């Protein structure tokens, strides 16, 4: 009987990891694939390797929090399977609404629902986690806003990443030992830019592993039915499988999120979100790339859009000047104006980015998602207390 329940739990864990891989791979590598710098299969392979590294190292801290810190008792095997079901249900609801709900929030909500039903919630730990959920979007927004307002225009003018026709590198076989040389159309700037994209993509995959591997297996680890090492391997395989399959479409459709802005802006978002997520995962806080990524995008757009006015006017909403809502999409050769000066037409006509309705949709789902998983788990474990 125990073996059967464990098998069901592993299947549920694989399902959760599979869906995580589908969404996380698109976020980490969608911009690079969309820019033609990387093939989808290569992106999925790199995602699998660095997810494993992130889960095997930093992810253990998050796993300790999920399996031991949120409630004061061990999660039984049957309860762990039920929790994984509610995590999967939360991901399904997010997919239906087309909103990237942070999996970590849904996971914490489901475990907290079990704790409420059994009166074993560790409120101090829950308070610590939720406080970081509140602070993280604010940090992401203000980092993005600062970069967008004061740094991005000059970066956009000086640093542009393009993919030329032909191979990036070729082998020069003229000497006794073949050595790599630049491709026929490759410039030094393109080579450096590609390397930067590659490194940041790997970093984001590592961060995704640190935060998401525990979500797929922590409920089973808490019961003692599954050791940490094989659990991390199972989660990695499941996430990798999602990366090689359903993430192919995600990497194309991610244009509605990251690739709708230039690759340079996407790299700023990826670097910021990965650093925030890795740091909090190291501290054992269940956090998600989605939360920091979305709010950094919003901050970049808001910061770049408010350059024609002073910071005080922008924060108080007292601006009369026309805001360049699509300024992130401006061409690199567009003039860079000083703070307080009106933006040129090349910037004002670049398209829209900052969409308050979309932001409110994301934030509302960040509240609804974990709240629903908590309530559903609570109702289930009250109705079925023997689990």
The 8 nearest C-alpha neighbors of each residue, nearest first, counted from 0:
[[1, 3, 2, 4, 5, 6, 77, 7],
 [0, 2, 4, 3, 5, 76, 6, 224],
 [3, 1, 5, 0, 4, 6, 7, 224],
 [4, 2, 6, 0, 5, 1, 7, 8],
 [5, 3, 7, 1, 6, 2, 8, 0],
 [6, 4, 8, 2, 7, 3, 1, 9],
 [5, 7, 3, 9, 8, 4, 2, 10],
 [8, 6, 4, 10, 5, 9, 11, 3],
 [7, 9, 80, 5, 11, 6, 10, 12],
 [8, 10, 12, 6, 11, 7, 13, 5],
 [9, 11, 13, 7, 12, 8, 14, 6],
 [12, 10, 8, 14, 9, 13, 83, 7],
 [11, 13, 9, 215, 15, 14, 10, 216],
 [12, 14, 16, 10, 237, 11, 15, 17],
 [13, 15, 11, 17, 12, 16, 10, 18],
 [14, 16, 12, 18, 17, 13, 87, 215],
 [17, 15, 238, 237, 19, 13, 215, 18],
 [16, 18, 241, 237, 238, 14, 20, 15],
 [19, 17, 21, 20, 15, 16, 241, 14],
 [18, 20, 16, 22, 21, 17, 23, 238],
 [21, 19, 238, 241, 242, 17, 23, 18],
 [20, 22, 246, 241, 18, 242, 245, 19],
 [21, 23, 25, 19, 20, 24, 246, 249],
 [24, 22, 26, 20, 25, 19, 21, 27],
 [25, 23, 27, 26, 242, 22, 20, 21],
 [24, 26, 250, 29, 249, 23, 22, 28],
 [25, 27, 23, 24, 29, 28, 22, 253],
 [28, 26, 24, 25, 200, 203, 204, 23],
 [27, 29, 31, 25, 30, 26, 24, 200],
 [30, 28, 250, 25, 32, 31, 26, 33],
 [31, 29, 33, 258, 32, 28, 262, 34],
 [32, 30, 34, 28, 33, 36, 29, 37],
 [33, 31, 37, 35, 29, 34, 30, 36],
 [34, 32, 30, 35, 31, 29, 251, 258],
 [33, 35, 31, 32, 36, 30, 162, 262],
 [36, 34, 32, 33, 37, 162, 31, 38],
 [37, 35, 31, 34, 32, 162, 193, 38],
 [36, 38, 32, 35, 31, 39, 42, 41],
 [39, 37, 41, 40, 32, 42, 36, 35],
 [40, 38, 42, 41, 43, 32, 247, 37],
 [39, 41, 43, 42, 38, 44, 243, 247],
 [40, 42, 44, 38, 39, 43, 45, 37],
 [41, 43, 39, 45, 40, 44, 46, 28],
 [44, 42, 46, 242, 40, 243, 41, 45],
 [45, 43, 41, 47, 46, 42, 40, 48],
 [44, 46, 42, 48, 47, 43, 41, 49],
 [45, 47, 43, 44, 204, 49, 48, 50],
 [48, 46, 239, 50, 44, 45, 49, 51],
 [49, 47, 45, 51, 46, 50, 44, 52],
 [48, 50, 205, 52, 51, 204, 46, 47],
 [51, 49, 208, 205, 53, 47, 52, 204],
 [50, 52, 54, 49, 48, 53, 235, 55],
 [53, 51, 49, 55, 50, 54, 56, 205],
 [54, 52, 209, 205, 208, 50, 56, 51],
 [53, 55, 58, 209, 208, 51, 212, 52],
 [54, 56, 52, 53, 51, 58, 59, 57],
 [57, 55, 53, 54, 58, 59, 52, 209],
 [58, 56, 209, 281, 59, 53, 60, 54],
 [57, 59, 209, 54, 61, 60, 56, 53],
 [58, 60, 62, 61, 57, 56, 63, 55],
 [61, 59, 283, 63, 58, 62, 57, 281],
 [60, 62, 283, 64, 58, 63, 59, 285],
 [61, 63, 213, 59, 65, 60, 64, 217],
 [64, 62, 60, 66, 61, 65, 67, 59],
 [65, 63, 68, 61, 62, 67, 66, 283],
 [66, 64, 62, 63, 67, 68, 69, 217],
 [65, 67, 221, 63, 217, 64, 62, 218],
 [68, 66, 64, 63, 65, 69, 70, 221],
 [67, 69, 64, 70, 65, 66, 124, 63],
 [70, 68, 121, 65, 124, 67, 120, 125],
 [71, 69, 120, 121, 119, 114, 72, 68],
 [70, 72, 119, 121, 120, 68, 69, 67],
 [73, 71, 70, 74, 119, 67, 114, 120],
 [72, 74, 221, 222, 75, 67, 71, 66],
 [73, 75, 222, 221, 79, 78, 72, 218],
 [76, 74, 222, 78, 77, 79, 73, 221],
 [75, 77, 79, 222, 78, 219, 80, 74],
 [78, 76, 80, 79, 75, 386, 81, 4],
 [77, 79, 81, 75, 80, 76, 386, 74],
 [80, 78, 218, 76, 82, 81, 77, 219],
 [79, 81, 8, 83, 77, 78, 82, 84],
 [80, 82, 84, 78, 79, 83, 77, 85],
 [83, 81, 79, 85, 84, 80, 109, 78],
 [82, 84, 86, 80, 81, 85, 11, 87],
 [83, 85, 81, 87, 82, 86, 88, 80],
 [84, 86, 88, 82, 87, 83, 372, 89],
 [87, 85, 83, 89, 88, 84, 106, 105],
 [88, 86, 84, 90, 85, 89, 15, 83],
 [87, 89, 85, 91, 86, 90, 84, 92],
 [90, 88, 86, 92, 87, 91, 85, 105],
 [89, 91, 93, 87, 88, 92, 94, 86],
 [92, 90, 88, 94, 93, 89, 87, 95],
 [93, 91, 95, 89, 94, 90, 88, 96],
 [92, 94, 90, 96, 98, 91, 95, 100],
 [93, 95, 97, 91, 92, 96, 90, 98],
 [94, 96, 92, 93, 97, 91, 98, 90],
 [97, 95, 93, 94, 98, 92, 99, 91],
 [96, 98, 94, 95, 93, 99, 92, 100],
 [97, 99, 93, 96, 100, 361, 94, 364],
 [98, 100, 93, 101, 289, 97, 94, 361],
 [99, 101, 93, 365, 98, 102, 364, 368],
 [102, 100, 287, 103, 104, 289, 99, 290],
 [103, 101, 105, 104, 100, 106, 287, 90],
 [104, 102, 106, 101, 105, 285, 286, 287],
 [105, 103, 107, 106, 102, 369, 101, 108],
 [104, 106, 369, 108, 102, 103, 107, 86],
 [107, 105, 103, 109, 108, 104, 86, 102],
 [106, 108, 104, 110, 109, 105, 111, 103],
 [107, 109, 373, 369, 105, 111, 106, 372],
 [108, 110, 373, 372, 112, 106, 111, 376],
 [111, 109, 113, 107, 112, 108, 106, 114],
 [110, 112, 114, 108, 113, 109, 107, 115],
 [113, 111, 377, 373, 376, 109, 115, 110],
 [112, 114, 110, 116, 111, 115, 377, 376],
 [115, 113, 120, 119, 111, 117, 112, 116],
 [116, 114, 118, 112, 117, 113, 120, 111],
 [115, 117, 113, 377, 114, 381, 118, 380],
 [116, 118, 114, 119, 115, 113, 380, 381],
 [119, 117, 115, 114, 116, 120, 113, 70],
 [120, 118, 114, 70, 71, 117, 115, 121],
 [121, 119, 70, 114, 122, 115, 118, 69],
 [122, 120, 70, 69, 124, 123, 71, 125],
 [121, 123, 125, 124, 120, 126, 69, 70],
 [122, 124, 126, 125, 121, 127, 69, 120],
 [125, 123, 127, 126, 122, 121, 69, 128],
 [124, 126, 122, 128, 127, 123, 129, 69],
 [125, 127, 123, 129, 124, 128, 122, 130],
 [128, 126, 124, 130, 125, 129, 123, 131],
 [127, 129, 125, 131, 130, 126, 284, 124],
 [130, 128, 132, 126, 131, 127, 125, 133],
 [129, 131, 133, 127, 132, 128, 126, 134],
 [132, 130, 134, 133, 129, 128, 135, 127],
 [131, 133, 129, 130, 135, 134, 128, 136],
 [132, 134, 130, 131, 135, 129, 136, 137],
 [133, 135, 131, 137, 132, 136, 138, 130],
 [134, 136, 138, 137, 132, 131, 133, 139],
 [137, 135, 139, 138, 291, 294, 134, 140],
 [136, 138, 140, 134, 135, 139, 141, 133],
 [137, 139, 135, 141, 136, 140, 142, 134],
 [140, 138, 295, 136, 291, 142, 137, 294],
 [141, 139, 298, 295, 294, 137, 143, 138],
 [142, 140, 144, 143, 138, 139, 145, 298],
 [141, 143, 145, 139, 144, 140, 138, 146],
 [142, 144, 298, 299, 295, 140, 146, 141],
 [143, 145, 302, 298, 299, 141, 147, 142],
 [146, 144, 142, 148, 147, 143, 149, 141],
 [145, 147, 150, 143, 144, 149, 151, 148],
 [148, 146, 299, 303, 302, 151, 144, 145],
 [147, 149, 302, 303, 145, 146, 306, 144],
 [148, 150, 146, 145, 147, 151, 152, 302],
 [151, 149, 146, 152, 153, 147, 148, 154],
 [150, 152, 147, 154, 153, 146, 155, 149],
 [153, 151, 155, 154, 150, 335, 156, 147],
 [152, 154, 156, 155, 151, 150, 157, 335],
 [155, 153, 151, 157, 156, 158, 152, 150],
 [154, 156, 152, 331, 153, 158, 157, 151],
 [155, 157, 331, 153, 154, 158, 332, 152],
 [158, 156, 154, 155, 153, 159, 331, 152],
 [157, 159, 154, 155, 156, 160, 263, 188],
 [160, 158, 155, 161, 157, 263, 331, 156],
 [161, 159, 192, 189, 158, 162, 263, 262],
 [162, 160, 189, 163, 159, 34, 192, 36],
 [161, 163, 36, 35, 164, 189, 160, 34],
 [164, 162, 184, 161, 185, 165, 167, 189],
 [165, 163, 184, 162, 166, 185, 167, 183],
 [164, 166, 163, 167, 184, 182, 183, 185],
 [167, 165, 182, 168, 169, 164, 183, 185],
 [166, 168, 182, 185, 181, 165, 169, 190],
 [169, 167, 182, 181, 166, 180, 179, 170],
 [168, 170, 180, 182, 179, 181, 171, 166],
 [171, 169, 179, 178, 177, 180, 172, 168],
 [170, 172, 178, 177, 173, 179, 180, 169],
 [173, 171, 177, 174, 170, 176, 178, 175],
 [172, 174, 171, 175, 177, 176, 178, 170],
 [175, 173, 176, 172, 177, 171, 178, 170],
 [174, 176, 177, 173, 172, 178, 171, 170],
 [175, 177, 174, 178, 172, 173, 171, 170],
 [178, 176, 172, 171, 170, 174, 175, 179],
 [177, 179, 171, 170, 176, 180, 172, 174],
 [178, 180, 170, 169, 171, 168, 177, 181],
 [181, 179, 169, 168, 170, 171, 182, 178],
 [182, 180, 168, 185, 169, 167, 183, 179],
 [181, 183, 168, 185, 167, 166, 169, 184],
 [182, 184, 185, 181, 165, 166, 167, 169],
 [185, 183, 182, 163, 164, 186, 165, 181],
 [184, 186, 182, 181, 167, 183, 189, 163],
 [187, 185, 189, 188, 190, 184, 181, 182],
 [186, 188, 190, 189, 191, 185, 181, 192],
 [189, 187, 191, 186, 190, 192, 160, 159],
 [188, 190, 192, 186, 187, 191, 193, 160],
 [191, 189, 187, 193, 192, 188, 194, 186],
 [190, 192, 194, 188, 193, 189, 187, 195],
 [193, 191, 189, 195, 194, 190, 160, 188],
 [192, 194, 196, 190, 195, 191, 189, 197],
 [193, 195, 197, 191, 192, 196, 198, 190],
 [194, 196, 192, 198, 197, 193, 199, 191],
 [197, 195, 193, 199, 194, 198, 200, 192],
 [196, 198, 194, 200, 195, 199, 193, 201],
 [197, 199, 195, 201, 200, 196, 194, 202],
 [198, 200, 202, 196, 201, 197, 203, 195],
 [201, 199, 203, 197, 202, 198, 27, 28],
 [202, 200, 204, 198, 199, 203, 205, 49],
 [203, 201, 199, 205, 200, 204, 198, 206],
 [202, 204, 206, 200, 273, 205, 201, 27],
 [203, 205, 207, 201, 206, 46, 202, 49],
 [206, 204, 53, 49, 50, 202, 208, 203],
 [205, 207, 203, 209, 277, 204, 208, 273],
 [208, 206, 204, 210, 205, 209, 211, 203],
 [209, 207, 50, 53, 54, 205, 212, 211],
 [210, 208, 58, 53, 54, 206, 57, 207],
 [209, 211, 207, 208, 280, 58, 212, 286],
 [212, 210, 214, 208, 213, 207, 209, 215],
 [211, 213, 208, 54, 214, 215, 234, 210],
 [214, 212, 62, 217, 216, 215, 211, 58],
 [215, 213, 211, 212, 216, 217, 106, 103],
 [214, 216, 12, 16, 213, 212, 15, 234],
 [215, 217, 213, 219, 218, 214, 12, 230],
 [216, 218, 220, 213, 66, 219, 62, 214],
 [219, 217, 79, 221, 220, 216, 66, 74],
 [220, 218, 79, 217, 221, 222, 216, 225],
 [221, 219, 217, 225, 223, 222, 218, 226],
 [220, 222, 66, 218, 74, 219, 223, 73],
 [223, 221, 75, 74, 76, 224, 220, 219],
 [222, 224, 220, 225, 221, 226, 219, 76],
 [225, 223, 222, 219, 220, 76, 226, 5],
 [224, 226, 220, 223, 219, 230, 227, 229],
 [227, 225, 228, 220, 229, 230, 223, 224],
 [226, 228, 230, 229, 231, 220, 225, 59],
 [227, 229, 231, 230, 226, 232, 55, 225],
 [230, 228, 232, 231, 227, 226, 233, 225],
 [231, 229, 227, 233, 228, 232, 216, 226],
 [232, 230, 234, 228, 229, 233, 235, 227],
 [231, 233, 229, 235, 230, 234, 236, 228],
 [234, 232, 230, 236, 235, 231, 229, 237],
 [235, 233, 237, 231, 232, 236, 16, 212],
 [236, 234, 232, 238, 237, 233, 51, 239],
 [235, 237, 239, 233, 234, 238, 240, 232],
 [236, 238, 17, 16, 240, 13, 234, 239],
 [239, 237, 20, 16, 17, 241, 235, 240],
 [240, 238, 47, 242, 236, 241, 237, 235],
 [241, 239, 237, 243, 242, 238, 236, 17],
 [240, 242, 17, 20, 21, 238, 244, 239],
 [241, 243, 246, 239, 20, 43, 21, 240],
 [242, 244, 240, 43, 241, 239, 246, 40],
 [245, 243, 241, 246, 242, 247, 240, 21],
 [244, 246, 21, 247, 241, 248, 242, 249],
 [247, 245, 21, 249, 242, 248, 244, 25],
 [248, 246, 250, 245, 249, 244, 39, 251],
 [247, 249, 251, 246, 250, 245, 252, 244],
 [250, 248, 246, 252, 25, 251, 247, 253],
 [251, 249, 25, 29, 253, 247, 248, 252],
 [250, 252, 248, 249, 253, 254, 247, 29],
 [251, 253, 249, 254, 250, 248, 255, 256],
 [254, 252, 255, 256, 250, 251, 249, 29],
 [253, 255, 258, 259, 252, 256, 257, 251],
 [254, 256, 253, 259, 252, 257, 258, 260],
 [257, 255, 254, 253, 259, 258, 260, 293],
 [258, 256, 259, 265, 254, 260, 253, 30],
 [257, 259, 254, 260, 30, 256, 253, 261],
 [260, 258, 254, 257, 255, 256, 261, 253],
 [259, 261, 258, 257, 328, 264, 265, 262],
 [262, 260, 264, 263, 328, 265, 258, 259],
 [261, 263, 265, 264, 30, 266, 260, 258],
 [262, 264, 266, 265, 261, 267, 159, 160],
 [265, 263, 267, 261, 266, 262, 260, 268],
 [264, 266, 262, 268, 263, 267, 257, 269],
 [267, 265, 269, 263, 268, 264, 270, 262],
 [268, 266, 264, 270, 265, 269, 271, 263],
 [269, 267, 265, 271, 266, 270, 295, 292],
 [268, 270, 266, 272, 267, 271, 273, 265],
 [269, 271, 267, 273, 268, 272, 266, 274],
 [270, 272, 268, 274, 269, 273, 267, 275],
 [271, 273, 291, 292, 275, 269, 274, 270],
 [274, 272, 276, 203, 270, 206, 275, 271],
 [273, 275, 277, 271, 276, 272, 278, 270],
 [276, 274, 272, 278, 273, 277, 279, 271],
 [275, 277, 273, 279, 274, 278, 280, 272],
 [278, 276, 280, 206, 274, 279, 275, 273],
 [277, 279, 281, 275, 280, 276, 274, 282],
 [278, 280, 282, 284, 276, 281, 277, 275],
 [281, 279, 283, 277, 284, 282, 278, 61],
 [280, 282, 278, 57, 279, 283, 277, 60],
 [283, 281, 279, 280, 284, 278, 60, 61],
 [282, 284, 61, 60, 280, 281, 64, 279],
 [283, 285, 280, 279, 282, 286, 61, 128],
 [286, 284, 103, 61, 280, 210, 283, 287],
 [287, 285, 103, 284, 210, 276, 280, 279],
 [286, 288, 101, 289, 290, 103, 210, 276],
 [287, 289, 290, 291, 292, 272, 276, 273],
 [290, 288, 292, 287, 291, 101, 293, 99],
 [289, 291, 292, 288, 293, 287, 136, 294],
 [290, 292, 272, 139, 294, 136, 288, 289],
 [293, 291, 289, 272, 295, 290, 294, 288],
 [294, 292, 296, 295, 290, 291, 289, 297],
 [293, 295, 140, 297, 296, 291, 139, 136],
 [296, 294, 139, 143, 140, 298, 292, 297],
 [297, 295, 299, 293, 294, 298, 268, 292],
 [296, 298, 294, 300, 295, 299, 301, 353],
 [299, 297, 144, 140, 143, 295, 301, 296],
 [300, 298, 143, 147, 144, 296, 302, 297],
 [299, 301, 297, 303, 298, 353, 302, 304],
 [300, 302, 304, 298, 299, 303, 297, 144],
 [303, 301, 144, 148, 147, 299, 305, 304],
 [304, 302, 147, 148, 300, 301, 305, 306],
 [303, 305, 323, 324, 301, 322, 302, 306],
 [304, 306, 302, 307, 303, 308, 322, 313],
 [305, 307, 338, 308, 303, 304, 148, 339],
 [308, 306, 339, 340, 341, 305, 338, 342],
 [309, 307, 339, 306, 305, 312, 318, 313],
 [308, 310, 312, 311, 339, 313, 338, 307],
 [309, 311, 313, 312, 314, 308, 305, 306],
 [312, 310, 314, 309, 313, 315, 317, 308],
 [313, 311, 317, 315, 309, 318, 310, 314],
 [312, 314, 310, 316, 311, 315, 318, 305],
 [313, 315, 311, 316, 312, 310, 317, 309],
 [316, 314, 312, 317, 313, 311, 318, 310],
 [315, 317, 313, 314, 318, 312, 311, 319],
 [318, 316, 312, 315, 313, 319, 314, 311],
 [317, 319, 312, 320, 316, 313, 308, 321],
 [320, 318, 317, 321, 308, 322, 316, 312],
 [321, 319, 318, 322, 307, 308, 341, 305],
 [320, 322, 323, 319, 307, 341, 318, 342],
 [321, 323, 304, 324, 305, 320, 307, 347],
 [324, 322, 304, 347, 326, 325, 346, 321],
 [325, 323, 304, 351, 322, 326, 352, 353],
 [326, 324, 351, 350, 352, 349, 323, 327],
 [325, 327, 346, 323, 328, 329, 324, 349],
 [328, 326, 325, 329, 300, 260, 303, 261],
 [327, 329, 326, 349, 325, 261, 260, 330],
 [330, 328, 346, 349, 326, 327, 345, 331],
 [329, 331, 333, 332, 328, 345, 346, 155],
 [332, 330, 156, 155, 333, 329, 159, 157],
 [333, 331, 330, 156, 334, 329, 155, 335],
 [332, 334, 330, 331, 345, 335, 329, 346],
 [335, 333, 336, 332, 343, 345, 331, 342],
 [336, 334, 152, 333, 337, 153, 156, 342],
 [337, 335, 334, 340, 342, 338, 341, 343],
 [336, 338, 340, 339, 335, 306, 307, 341],
 [337, 339, 306, 340, 307, 336, 308, 309],
 [338, 340, 307, 308, 309, 306, 337, 341],
 [341, 339, 307, 338, 337, 336, 342, 308],
 [342, 340, 307, 343, 339, 320, 336, 321],
 [341, 343, 346, 340, 307, 347, 336, 344],
 [344, 342, 345, 346, 347, 341, 334, 333],
 [343, 345, 347, 346, 348, 342, 349, 333],
 [346, 344, 343, 348, 347, 333, 329, 349],
 [345, 347, 329, 326, 349, 344, 348, 343],
 [346, 348, 344, 323, 349, 345, 343, 326],
 [349, 347, 346, 345, 350, 344, 325, 329],
 [348, 350, 325, 346, 329, 328, 347, 326],
 [351, 349, 325, 348, 352, 328, 324, 347],
 [352, 350, 325, 324, 353, 349, 354, 326],
 [351, 353, 325, 324, 354, 300, 350, 327],
 [352, 354, 300, 324, 297, 351, 355, 301],
 [355, 353, 357, 356, 352, 358, 351, 297],
 [354, 356, 358, 357, 359, 353, 360, 297],
 [357, 355, 359, 358, 354, 360, 361, 353],
 [356, 358, 360, 354, 359, 355, 361, 353],
 [357, 359, 355, 361, 360, 356, 362, 354],
 [360, 358, 362, 356, 361, 357, 363, 355],
 [361, 359, 357, 363, 358, 362, 356, 364],
 [362, 360, 358, 364, 359, 363, 365, 357],
 [361, 363, 365, 359, 364, 360, 358, 366],
 [362, 364, 366, 360, 365, 361, 359, 367],
 [363, 365, 367, 366, 361, 362, 368, 360],
 [366, 364, 362, 363, 368, 367, 100, 361],
 [367, 365, 364, 363, 368, 369, 370, 362],
 [366, 368, 364, 370, 365, 369, 371, 363],
 [369, 367, 371, 370, 364, 365, 366, 105],
 [368, 370, 105, 108, 372, 371, 104, 367],
 [371, 369, 367, 373, 368, 372, 366, 374],
 [370, 372, 374, 373, 368, 369, 367, 375],
 [371, 373, 109, 369, 375, 108, 370, 374],
 [374, 372, 112, 108, 109, 370, 376, 371],
 [373, 375, 377, 371, 376, 372, 378, 370],
 [376, 374, 378, 372, 377, 373, 371, 379],
 [375, 377, 112, 379, 373, 109, 378, 374],
 [376, 378, 112, 374, 116, 380, 375, 379],
 [379, 377, 375, 381, 376, 380, 374, 382],
 [378, 380, 376, 382, 381, 377, 383, 375],
 [379, 381, 383, 384, 377, 382, 378, 116],
 [382, 380, 378, 384, 116, 379, 383, 377],
 [381, 383, 379, 380, 384, 378, 377, 385],
 [384, 382, 380, 381, 385, 379, 386, 378],
 [385, 383, 380, 386, 381, 382, 116, 117],
 [384, 386, 383, 380, 382, 381, 78, 77],
 [385, 384, 78, 77, 383, 380, 75, 76]]
